[in-house]
Amino acid sequence: MLALRRLSQNGLPVQPLSCCFHVKFQILCPLRGIVQKSEVNHARSEISSANPVTKKRKRLSKKDMLTLIDDSKMTLGPTALSQELDVNVKPEIGNIKELIKKLRTQIRVNKSGSRQYLLDRDAAQKLVKHLKKDLGESDIIVESCPGPGVLTETLLTQTDNNVIVYEPHDVLRTNLVKTLLPQHHSCLQVYNLDLEKFYAYYIGDQREPEQNMIHKLLSPLHVKRDKMISPVKIVGVIFDFKFVIRLVLSFAFQCCFYEEIFPVLYLYIPSKIYNRIAVDSDHVVYSYISIPFQYYFRLECLDMAPREAFYPPDTRNLKERSAVTNSLHLVKISPNLELFEKVSKKELVSFHYFMNTVARIKRVDTLIMCLERWIPDCGPQLIKNGLRVFCHPRELTSEQLLLAYRIFTSLPLYEGSVFHYHCKQFAAKLGEKDEEISNLKIAKEVIDMEEDELLES
């Protein structure tokens, strides 16, 4: 067969394995490490066309072909990974293919797809290009979960700023220490913490203050120059929407990132997350997170990158994706400090509880019906101040919702209303946890479980 001749000409020993239904080939690559993508696709097509029985059956996928390779005889390297994933990875970063082989069971694509790693140098270059436009000489660059370190190396080679890396995985962190730290020891710091779970550390410190995990996480960022904390830029890839919820809660309660640091984030996020936070109040994806987010942050879409630039590849609903949904958005998220001119920091918790509640109003209810649950019979006064009788929060702009909050807080019965009691319960829920839960799980599992319950509630 033509496929056999082509593989034999390239010096690849081929052992055919056949049965009465279909034909498979075991391709051993003792020297090159992995079969080239073009060779696999061509061999697959030749097998299908040569055997009429195989043609009727489901054709071998690329994953099936790769599983036939004898792993014990493979020599793995970054070049092999670039051939498999169609990304440009240079060998200076380290043996990335060997890393992914060790992490196969841990970074495998799962239902949540909560962790992705940037492997494309062009995508890394796009992020650094936009970052340098807003990068000062004393700014600190913080990278979350760099993985193999493609973006880390780009930051170190194209900027003169200090780079702080948080990588919770032992294998990936060890690789960064061996490959990048010796050359850039003066401007690179690597820590064994998960930056994406900063709010889980905050919850854990509320229960056990002696752990002081949030201080360990943020202390490297508190670099003071001229009596002011140096600006912080956070970069990375975020695939978990819970990170956005953590940002919103951190800003609302002025803790973690938004107690003193107030960082600016340059992130790659999937279109699903982008559409949930870059919407107006009348959008179909109107939610209790999108409403506060538009008050607390300014969102700017800078560029896009193909999904193939990230690993593991996300193959869910691949046929239904458009060109936009099959790409990741490079966004800039900066805190909206102008909000404090309209809402003081002291009343920020009340403001967040108000917006969080009205954003959950059912379509059949109205804004006035919701407000009358806190202050009974306040409807006439609200209408007198300009609120329409049957208006729903979905029909109001951000300025109109802010005006509704101002009208509500100016009512005479506001100070003695049950609104404050419910607001205190809402705030206490973030720190006070059930002691019975801690007896069932270890400390780390407790924090993760409690935070998940909090973010989903």
N, C-alpha and C positions, 0 to 999 in steps of 0.2 A: 504493500500500500504506500501511497505517496507520503502519508504522515510518518510512516516508519522510516522511509528513506530520508525525509527531511530531518528527523530527529537524529538518525544515525550519522548523517553528514556533519551535524553540529557536535558530534562526539558524545552523545547522550545514550547510554545503554538502555534499551527498551525491552521489557519482558511482558509479552502479551498474556493476559489471563482471560479465558473465554468460558462461556457456559452456553446452554441451549437457548438462552433468551437474549443476551446482550454481551458486548465485548468491553472489557476495561483494560487499561494499560497502566502498568506500574512504572513510573518514570523516576529513575534514580539519578540524582545530581550530586555526585560526591565533590565536584569541584566548584560549580557555579552557585550552588546553594539552593536555587529555586528555578522552576521553569519560567521562561519569559512569558508575558501575557499573550503576545502574538502567537507563540508556539502552542500554548494551551488551547487558545481559541481555534487555531487551525487544526490541531489534532482532534479536537472535539467535533468540528464540522466534518473532517474526513471520516471519522468513525461512524457518524450518523449517516453520511451519504454512501459509504461502502457496504453497510449492512442493512438490508431492507427491513429486518425485524427491529433493529435498533431505532430506525427512523420512526416507527409507529409508537415506540415507547418514549418516555420523558428523557430528553437529552441530558447528558451529564452537565451539571453546573460547574462553575469554576471552583466552588468550595469542595465539591466531590472530587474533582481532579487533584486538588492540592492535598486532600486527605490520603491519597494513594502514595504520596511521596514517603520514602523511608526516612523518618526524622533522625534516626540514629546515624545516618550517613550524610547529613546535611551540614554544610558550613555556612552559618548564618551571619549576615552582616547588614549594615544600613543600605548598601546597594540593592540587596535582595528585597528589602522592604519597599524601596522606592519603585522597584519593578512591579511589586504586587499591588501597591496602592496608588500608583501613578502620581507620586509626589516627588519633589526635589529635595532629598535629604542628603546632606554632605557627611562624609565619614568622620569629620572632626568631632561631631557631637557624641559619638560613641556607638557601641554595637546595639542599635535600636531594635533590630530584628530579634536579637537574643533577649532583650528586655521584654518585648511583646510576647515572645514565646513563654517566658516565665509568668507573665501576667495574663495569659490567655483566659484563664478561668475567672479572673477578677475584673478585667476591663471588657469582657465580652458584652456585646450589645444586649441589654435587658429591656424589660418593659418600660422602665422609667427613662433610660438613656441619660442618667444624671451626670455623667462624667465623660468628657471628650477631650482629646489632646490634639493640639495644633502641630501638624507635620509639614505643612507647605511653606516654603520660604517666601513665596510671593505674598501669601496672606499675612505672614509676619511682617514683611516689608511695608504693606499697606498700613498696618496698625502703627508701626514706628514712625512712618511718614506723617500721619496725622497727629501723633503724640508730640513730635518735635515742634510742631507749630505752637503748642501751648506749654512747652517744657522750659522751666527756668534752670539756672545753674545750680541752685541749691535744692531743687525738687528731688524727692525720693520716689523711685519707681518700685512698686510692689506687684509681684506676679503671683497669681493664685494657681496652684496645681499645674506647673509647667510641663510635667510629663517628661518626654525625652530632652527637652530644652532647646527646641528650635527657636522659639521666640526669645528665650533667655539669651542665647548667643547673639541674636540680632540686636538686642538692647545693649549688650555689653560692647559690641564692636562699633555701634553707630551712635552711642551717647557716652557722655562723660559722667553721668549721674550714678549715684549709688543704687544698686539693685538688690532688693530683698525678696527672697523666694520662699514661699510656704508650700512644701510638698509633703503630704502625710504618708505617702507610700514609700516603704523602706527601700525597695529595689530601685525605683526611679530617683529617689533622693541620693542614694549611694552613687548612682551613675553621674548625677550632677556634680557631686563632690569630687569624683575622680577625674572628670573630663573638663569641667569649667573652672572649678575653684582654684586649682594651682596657677592658672594663667591670669585670673582676675580676682585674686584674694584680697586686693585692696579696696574693691568696690562691689563685691558680691558677698551676700550673707544667705545661708540656707538654713531653714528652720523646719523642725518636725511638727508642724501644726497644720490644721485645715482652715484656711481663711474663709472658705465658703460657709463654714458652720460657726461663724463668730457669735451668732445669737444663741446657739446652743451652749457655748462657753459662758455667755452672760447668764443664762438660766441656771447653769450649774453653779455659778458663783453666788447666786441668790440663795441656793440651798446650802452650799458648803463654801463659805467665804475664804476658808483657809487654802483652798485650791488656787484661787486667784488666777484662773486660766485666761481671762480676758486681758489682764495686765500683762501676762507673758506674751500674748498675741500682739498687743498694740504697743508695748514698751519700745520695740525697735523703731517705731514710727514717730515717737515723741522726741525728735531731734530739734532742739531749740537753737535758733540763730537770731541774734538781736532781739531777744526776749519774745520771739514769736516762733511758733511751731512751723517747721518747713512744710511747704505744700506737698501733698502726697498724691501720686497718680497710681491707680490700681488698674492692672491690665490682666487679661485672661480670656478664657472661654467658659461661658455659662450655659448649661443645658437644663438646669433645674429651676423651675419657676419659684420654688421656695426661697431662692436667693433674693428675688425681688421682694417677696413678702418680708424677709428679714431686713432689707434696706428700709422699707416703709416703716416697720415697727421701730427700727433703730432711730430713724429721724423723728418719729412721733414722740418717743419717750426720751429723746436726747441722750442716748447711751451709745456705747460701743464706738462706731465710726464717727457719730455725729454729736459727741460730747465736746470734743476739742479739735479733732483732726479735719473733719469735713472734706473727705477726699473727692477727686474727680475720677470717674471710671471710664476706661476705654475697653469695651468688651465685645466679643463676638457672641451673638445670641441668635437662636433660630427664629424663623418668621413667626412661629406660633407664639412665642413670648413677646416678640416685638409688636404683634397686632393687639395683644392684651394690654400693653402699657402705652401705646401710641395712638389712643383712640379718644374721641370726644364723648361727651356725656350722652349723646343721642346715638351712639354706635351700638351695634348688636352685641358686642363683647363688653358691654357696660358691666362693671363688677365693683366689689367693695375694695379692690386693690387699685384699679385703674383710676378711680376718683381721687383718693388721697395722693396717688403717685403724681398726678398732674399738678398738684399744689406744692409738693415737696421737692420735685426735681424738674430739671430741664433736660429734655431728650432730643438728641440730634443724631440723625443717621448719616454717617460719614462715607461708607462704602459697603461693598458686599464681597463675599468670598464663596466659592463653590463648596458644597458639602463634602466633596471628595478630598478636600484639604485637611480633613479632620479624621481622627481614628478613635474608636472603632467606627466603621461606616454604618450609617443608619439606613437600613433598607426597608423600613416600614412604609407602606402605601406609596411605593416608589412610582408606580404607574399613574397615580392620581396627582402627582406634584407638578406644578408649573415651574417655569424657570426661576421665578421669585421665591416660591416656597422651597425649592431645592437648593437655596443659597442661605448663607448666614449673614446677618446684618452686623456691620461694625458700627457700634453706637457710642456716643459720648453722653454720659449721665453725670450731670453736675448739680449740686444742691442749690435750691432756689432760696437764697438768703433774703430776697425781697419779701418773702412771706412774713417775716418777722415785723415788717412795717405795718402789716394788717392784722396779724395774730401774734400776740406776745408769746414768749417761751413758756410762761406760767400757765397759759390757757391752751397750750398746744395739745395736751392730752384730752381735754374736753372737746376741742375742735376735731381731733381724730375720731373720738368716739361718736360725735355727731355725724360726721361724714361716713364713717363705717356703718352706722345704723341706717341712715337714709338711703345708702346705696343698696341695701338689702330689701328695700320695700318691694312688696309684690306689685305686679302690674295693675291689679284691680284696686289697690289702695292709692291714696294720695299723700302728698307731703303733709298737709294739714292734719290728716288722720293720724299720722305718725307722731307729730309734735303734740297732739292733744293727749297722747298716752303719757307724756311727761308732765304736761300742764293742762289739766282738763279745762274745757270750754275756752281755750285760748284762740280758737279759730277766728272769731270776729276781730280780735285785735291784730292778728296776722293779716287778715284781708284788708283791714284798714291801713296797714303799713305797706301794702302793695302786692302781697301774695295772691295769686289767683286761686279760686275755690278748688278746682279739680286738677290742679297742676301736679305732675309727677316729676320726681327728680331727673328722670331721663329727658324731660323736655326742657330742662334748665341748663344754661351754660355754667362754666366754672365761676364766673363773676356773680351770676344770679344765685348760685348755691351759697357762695360766701355771704351775699346779702341776706339770704334766708337765715343763715347762722347768726348774723349780727342782729337781725330783727328778733330772733328767738331769745338770744341772751340779754336783750334790752327790756324784755317783758318784766313787769313788777314782781310777778310770782316766780321768776326764774331762780332766784337765790334759795328759795325754800322748796324747790321742786324735787321730785324723785330722780330727776336727771343726774344729779350729783351722786346719789347713792349708786345708781347703775354704772356710772362712770368709774367710781372707785372700785366696784366689783370687777369691771373690765380691766382696770390697771393692775389690780391685785392678782388677777389670773395669770399674769406674765411672770410672777415670781414665786407665788405660794403654790406648792405642789402637795399632792397626797402622799403621806408618809408610807402608806401601805404599798405603794408602787415600788419604793426603793428596796423593799424586802424581797421582791420577786426578780429583779434584774440587777446586773452589776451597774456600777456608776455610769459608765459610758453609754450603755444601752438605755438607762433611765433618761439621760439627757436627750438622746436622739428620739426616744419614744414620746417624751413629754413635749418636745418641740414640734414633732409632727402633729400631735393632737392639737397643739396651740395654733399652728399655722393652718390646719384644716378646719378649725372651728370658726 
